[in-house]
Amino acid sequence: MPSRRSSVLEIPAKLSNVSDASGTDQYGGPEPAALTARSYNAWPAWADLSLDVVHYGPDIPTEADLRLLGPLQGKRVLELGCGGGTMTVAMGKQGARVIAVDESIEQLGHARQLAEREEVKVELHHGDLADLAFVRADTVDVALSIYSLGAVADLARVFRQVHRVLRPEAPLVLSLPHPAFRAIDRTGDPPVVQRRYFDGSPLPWSIGADSGNDYPMTIGELFTSLTRANFRVDALLEPEPTNSGHRSRYWTETMHWMPATLIVRARKQGI
């Protein structure tokens, strides 16, 4: 994808016109059922997520349980691939100064409306996730990406830029569709393997007016890419489903057999 210059959208407080938890208003339509690298955090999928906490994936523990980010009050947070803005607003409500980047104008529009409805001030940028020239080096306290980086073909480039803007030892926390979960037929009970775990060929997706590809990778490839960008992985989680009676629109019984989400925390090393 050609590099694009980042453009900023400053979000004041006030105004509103986004959906409630039903996920159906004038911006509604068919809700995505497939769990892709973009579907979980994008509109309209975020409509049934609470704005009180960061969610890492469907039907798994949240930041309230996992505590990977630490206290956010007063922290400068960079969110990569903010989608419809659920996590952006949730962090803003906790006192974070959030800079959110996304490649989709449509998704940023929904993020803007959500922030206005909740009267949370955030900073939104449209551009390639690796084009972070607008962020000064060593100024970010936390970087976060929820179900977005799996749609990036050149993750190494993104990791290099995130490393540049983070403060020393500051964390990058990311979640992705679990590589093993991609390899199976998620509707099977028990699950049936339908794709090689090592198959890195792109998987197409579409959400509203946006379309793209997932770029599957193994856990080893992800670990290697982070290490080469001078990150130290200090947490790697494959969460079991919660015991909650409520299940998301992504739920299948396959999630009882293997993790659907992979969560990684890596800290910046060096300068």
Buried (B, 14 or more C-beta within 10 A) or exposed (E): EEEEEBEEBEBEEEEEEBBEEEBEEEBEEEBBEBBBBBBBBBBBBBBBBEBEBBBBBBBBBBBEEBEBBEEBEEBBBBBBBBBBBBBBBBBBBBEBBBBBBBBBEBBBBBBBBBBBBBBBEBBBBBBBBBBBEBBEEEBBBBBBBBBBBBBBEBBEBBBBBBBBBBBEEBBBBBBBBBBBBBBBBBEBEEBEEEEEBEEEEEBEBEBBEBEBBBBBBBBEBBBEBBBEBBBBBEEEBBBEBBEEEEEBBBBBEBBEBBBBBBBBBBBBEEE
